[in-house]
Amino acid sequence: MSNTISIAKEKAGQAALEFITPGMHVGLGTGSTTYYFIEALGEACRKGLHIQAVASSEQSAQLAKDNGIPLLPLDRITSLDITVDGADQIDAQKRMIKGGGGALLREKILASISKEMVVVVDSTKVVETFHDFPLPVEIVTFLHHAIIKKINDLGLTGKLREKAGIPYVSDNGNFIYDIIIPQPCLNPEELNERLRSVPGVVETGFFFHLAGRVIVGFPKGKVEIHS
């Protein structure tokens, strides 16, 4: 990652802190831009900000603990005030592709129970149409080759995500199949429904009608907030 992109991610992540107020229950996303938000939130907590959080991944949970952010018991959560999370791609309608970090299911749950999802991205993630980034699809491990064949029968191709040469396993114990998005992808909602109709598909990385404010960071440190 170039230094200019790192600056853009850092500024976007830090800018989300202004939307956090005392007493909030905060959802913590997963990813390189959200990392900067969690670090900034931890510093604010150490300075006296009282909030409680829930993380979308074991990775973010550990980062929160390392930064002194108190985490809520998972069995008591029914709603959140705000979730701050990133996106792999986002368009002008605030439709997103997420899941590059493997946490798409938990991220979608947090976003869906939040009063607002604040999205933090660097400017390279803002697109006119979805392209050049695979669509993550979380599938159960049971008969996963049969599930993948069902997906391929829809005319879609992809690759089972691997880590160190073996299938990547999500925090939920599932596999992730990364699909090559057909070009042009003019109707992602229809594609999402086709995928969700396949038994064994748990969730897709398409996020619709969930994003609220979008914070975009630029290479020279400029930040734009879109309502």
C-alpha positions in Angstrom: 0.0 0.0 0.0 1.4 3.4 -1.0 2.0 6.1 1.6 -0.6 8.4 0.0 -3.3 5.7 0.2 -2.3 5.0 3.8 -2.8 8.7 4.6 -6.2 8.7 2.9 -7.3 5.7 4.9 -6.0 7.2 8.2 -7.7 10.5 7.7 -11.0 8.9 6.8 -10.9 6.5 9.8 -10.0 9.2 12.2 -12.7 11.6 10.9 -15.4 9.1 12.0 -14.6 9.8 15.6 -16.6 13.0 15.5 -19.8 11.0 15.2 -19.1 9.1 18.4 -20.7 10.5 21.6 -20.6 9.4 25.2 -22.8 6.4 26.1 -23.0 5.0 22.6 -23.0 1.4 21.7 -20.6 1.2 18.7 -20.1 -1.4 16.0 -16.5 -1.9 14.9 -16.0 -3.0 11.3 -13.0 -4.9 9.9 -10.3 -3.7 7.5 -7.4 -1.4 6.9 -9.4 1.9 7.1 -11.5 0.8 10.1 -8.2 0.0 11.8 -7.4 3.7 12.1 -10.9 4.4 13.5 -10.4 1.8 16.2 -7.1 3.2 17.1 -8.5 6.8 17.3 -11.5 5.5 19.3 -9.1 3.7 21.7 -7.2 6.9 22.3 -10.5 8.8 23.0 -11.5 6.1 25.5 -8.2 6.4 27.3 -8.9 10.2 27.5 -12.2 9.5 29.2 -14.8 8.8 26.4 -17.2 6.2 27.8 -18.7 4.0 25.1 -19.1 0.2 24.6 -18.4 -1.6 21.4 -19.0 -4.9 19.6 -16.5 -6.1 16.9 -17.3 -7.7 13.5 -14.3 -10.0 13.7 -11.9 -11.6 16.1 -9.2 -9.4 14.5 -11.1 -6.2 15.3 -12.1 -7.5 18.8 -8.4 -8.1 19.6 -7.5 -4.6 18.2 -10.2 -3.1 20.4 -8.9 -4.9 23.5 -5.4 -3.8 22.7 -6.6 -0.2 22.6 -8.6 -0.4 25.8 -12.1 -0.2 24.2 -14.7 -2.0 26.4 -16.6 -4.7 24.5 -20.3 -5.6 25.0 -21.3 -9.2 25.9 -22.6 -10.6 22.6 -25.6 -12.3 24.2 -27.1 -9.0 25.3 -27.0 -7.0 22.0 -30.2 -6.2 20.1 -29.3 -2.8 18.6 -26.4 -0.4 18.2 -26.2 3.4 17.9 -23.7 3.4 15.2 -21.4 1.1 13.2 -18.2 2.4 11.5 -16.9 0.2 8.8 -15.1 0.3 5.5 -15.9 -0.9 2.0 -14.0 -2.6 -0.8 -16.1 -0.6 -3.4 -19.0 1.9 -3.0 -21.0 3.6 -5.7 -23.0 6.8 -5.9 -26.1 5.0 -4.6 -24.1 3.8 -1.5 -24.3 0.2 -2.7 -21.2 -1.6 -1.6 -19.1 -4.7 -2.0 -17.6 -5.8 1.3 -15.9 -8.9 2.6 -12.3 -8.6 1.4 -11.3 -9.1 5.0 -13.6 -12.1 5.4 -16.1 -10.6 7.9 -19.0 -9.8 5.6 -21.7 -11.8 7.5 -20.9 -10.2 10.9 -20.4 -6.8 9.3 -23.9 -7.0 7.7 -25.5 -8.0 11.0 -23.9 -5.1 12.8 -24.9 -2.7 10.0 -28.5 -4.0 10.0 -29.0 -3.4 13.8 -27.4 0.0 13.8 -29.2 3.3 13.7 -26.5 4.4 11.3 -23.7 2.8 9.4 -20.9 5.3 8.8 -18.7 4.1 5.9 -15.0 5.1 5.9 -13.1 4.7 2.6 -10.2 6.1 0.7 -11.0 7.7 -2.7 -9.9 4.7 -4.7 -12.9 2.7 -3.3 -15.5 5.0 -4.9 -16.6 3.6 -8.2 -19.2 4.2 -10.9 -19.8 0.5 -11.4 -18.6 -2.5 -9.6 -15.5 -3.9 -11.2 -11.9 -5.2 -10.6 -12.9 -6.6 -7.2 -14.3 -10.1 -6.6 -17.6 -10.5 -4.8 -17.1 -12.5 -1.6 -19.8 -15.1 -1.0 -19.9 -16.9 2.3 -20.9 -20.6 1.9 -21.2 -23.5 4.4 -18.4 -26.1 4.3 -20.9 -29.0 3.9 -20.8 -30.2 0.3 -19.1 -27.0 -0.7 -18.1 -28.2 -4.1 -21.8 -28.9 -4.8 -22.6 -25.4 -3.7 -19.9 -23.9 -5.9 -21.3 -26.0 -8.9 -24.7 -24.5 -8.3 -23.1 -21.0 -8.3 -21.3 -21.9 -11.5 -24.5 -23.1 -13.1 -25.8 -19.5 -12.7 -23.1 -18.6 -15.2 -20.7 -17.3 -12.5 -17.1 -18.2 -12.0 -14.8 -17.6 -9.1 -12.3 -19.1 -6.7 -12.4 -20.6 -3.2 -10.5 -18.2 -1.0 -7.3 -19.8 0.5 -4.9 -18.9 3.2 -1.5 -20.5 3.3 -2.6 -23.0 0.6 -5.7 -24.2 2.4 -9.3 -23.0 2.3 -9.8 -19.8 4.3 -12.3 -20.3 7.2 -14.3 -17.3 8.4 -14.9 -16.6 12.1 -18.3 -18.3 11.5 -16.7 -21.5 10.4 -17.6 -21.1 6.7 -15.7 -20.9 3.4 -15.7 -17.8 1.1 -16.0 -18.1 -2.6 -14.8 -15.0 -4.5 -16.9 -14.5 -7.6 -15.7 -12.6 -10.7 -18.4 -10.0 -11.3 -19.8 -10.0 -14.8 -19.1 -6.8 -16.7 -20.9 -4.6 -16.8 -22.8 -5.2 -13.5 -25.9 -3.1 -14.2 -28.2 -4.8 -11.7 -26.3 -6.0 -8.6 -29.6 -6.5 -6.7 -30.7 -9.1 -9.2 -27.3 -10.8 -9.0 -27.5 -10.8 -5.2 -31.0 -12.5 -5.3 -29.8 -15.2 -7.7 -26.9 -16.0 -5.3 -29.0 -15.9 -2.2 -31.4 -18.5 -3.8 -28.6 -21.1 -3.8 -28.9 -23.5 -0.8 -25.7 -23.3 1.2 -25.0 -19.6 0.4 -25.0 -17.9 3.8 -24.5 -14.3 2.7 -23.0 -12.2 -0.1 -20.7 -9.2 0.0 -23.3 -6.9 -1.6 -24.5 -4.3 0.9 -27.7 -2.4 -0.1 -29.6 0.3 1.9 -27.3 0.2 4.9 -24.8 3.0 4.5 -25.5 6.4 6.0 -22.8 9.0 5.9 -19.8 8.2 3.8 -16.4 9.6 4.7 -13.9 9.7 1.9 -10.2 10.2 2.4 -7.9 11.6 -0.3 -4.1 11.0 -0.8 -3.1 14.5 0.4 -5.2 14.3 3.6 -8.4 15.9 2.4 -11.6 14.4 3.8 -15.1 14.7 2.4 -18.3 13.6 4.2 -21.3 12.7 2.1 -24.7 12.5 3.8 
